[in-house]
Amino acid sequence: MESAIRRLREAIERDVRYGEVRPGASGGYVFGAIPAMMMYRSSVCGSELADVDLEEMIDQSTFPLLGRTDA
């Protein structure tokens, strides 16, 4: 999980630099949300996430949390 969180953090920090994510929007809870949802799907639903599922999860949950307020 540490690798996934590190990659997620790098991607979000890059998006802050590009102006796609508002500065200060990312924190510990944000970096834990996607891995927590992945573990939930794996343990409770008994399924692994396909790439398309992960993309939808990020598009529908994480990006709205991080998005710019002026967009």
One Martini backbone bead per residue (centre of mass of N, CA, C, O) as a GRO file, in nm:
protein
   71
    1MET     BB    1   0.054   0.065  -0.016
    2GLU     BB    2   0.288   0.267  -0.015
    3SER     BB    3   0.322   0.282  -0.322
    4ALA     BB    4   0.040   0.392  -0.388
    5ILE     BB    5   0.057   0.647  -0.213
    6ARG     BB    6   0.309   0.767  -0.343
    7ARG     BB    7   0.190   0.788  -0.632
    8LEU     BB    8  -0.050   0.963  -0.556
    9ARG     BB    9   0.108   1.198  -0.439
   10GLU     BB   10   0.269   1.266  -0.695
   11ALA     BB   11   0.023   1.326  -0.875
   12ILE     BB   12  -0.101   1.552  -0.702
   13GLU     BB   13   0.146   1.739  -0.691
   14ARG     BB   14   0.156   1.779  -0.996
   15ASP     BB   15  -0.134   1.902  -1.021
   16VAL     BB   16  -0.071   2.149  -0.855
   17ARG     BB   17   0.146   2.266  -1.046
   18TYR     BB   18  -0.076   2.270  -1.296
   19GLY     BB   19  -0.367   2.362  -1.157
   20GLU     BB   20  -0.576   2.108  -1.101
   21VAL     BB   21  -0.506   2.149  -0.797
   22ARG     BB   22  -0.558   2.263  -0.498
   23PRO     BB   23  -0.396   2.399  -0.265
   24GLY     BB   24  -0.420   2.198   0.029
   25ALA     BB   25  -0.617   1.945  -0.046
   26SER     BB   26  -0.397   1.752   0.042
   27GLY     BB   27  -0.406   1.463   0.255
   28GLY     BB   28  -0.425   1.191   0.447
   29TYR     BB   29  -0.719   1.122   0.366
   30VAL     BB   30  -0.679   1.125   0.064
   31PHE     BB   31  -0.443   0.908   0.057
   32GLY     BB   32  -0.648   0.687   0.196
   33ALA     BB   33  -0.905   0.648   0.020
   34ILE     BB   34  -0.825   0.464  -0.215
   35PRO     BB   35  -0.701   0.227  -0.057
   36ALA     BB   36  -0.960   0.176   0.108
   37MET     BB   37  -1.143   0.109  -0.135
   38MET     BB   38  -0.973  -0.126  -0.235
   39MET     BB   39  -0.995  -0.301   0.021
   40TYR     BB   40  -1.298  -0.319   0.027
   41ARG     BB   41  -1.341  -0.456  -0.246
   42SER     BB   42  -1.166  -0.703  -0.178
   43SER     BB   43  -1.302  -0.800   0.101
   44VAL     BB   44  -1.619  -0.752   0.067
   45CYS     BB   45  -1.660  -0.805  -0.258
   46GLY     BB   46  -1.437  -1.002  -0.385
   47SER     BB   47  -1.271  -0.783  -0.561
   48GLU     BB   48  -1.095  -0.654  -0.815
   49LEU     BB   49  -0.954  -0.388  -0.973
   50ALA     BB   50  -0.985  -0.241  -1.248
   51ASP     BB   51  -0.866   0.015  -1.418
   52VAL     BB   52  -1.145   0.142  -1.475
   53ASP     BB   53  -1.235   0.148  -1.177
   54LEU     BB   54  -1.011   0.330  -1.072
   55GLU     BB   55  -1.069   0.571  -1.255
   56GLU     BB   56  -1.359   0.618  -1.155
   57MET     BB   57  -1.292   0.662  -0.859
   58ILE     BB   58  -1.117   0.910  -0.902
   59ASP     BB   59  -1.314   1.085  -1.073
   60GLN     BB   60  -1.567   1.062  -0.850
   61SER     BB   61  -1.388   1.138  -0.575
   62THR     BB   62  -1.108   1.285  -0.581
   63PHE     BB   63  -1.132   1.525  -0.778
   64PRO     BB   64  -1.364   1.677  -0.632
   65LEU     BB   65  -1.190   1.724  -0.370
   66LEU     BB   66  -0.935   1.876  -0.535
   67GLY     BB   67  -1.052   2.087  -0.687
   68ARG     BB   68  -1.100   2.370  -0.813
   69THR     BB   69  -1.294   2.659  -0.741
   70ASP     BB   70  -1.246   2.812  -1.043
   71ALA     BB   71  -1.345   2.582  -1.264
   0.00000   0.00000   0.00000
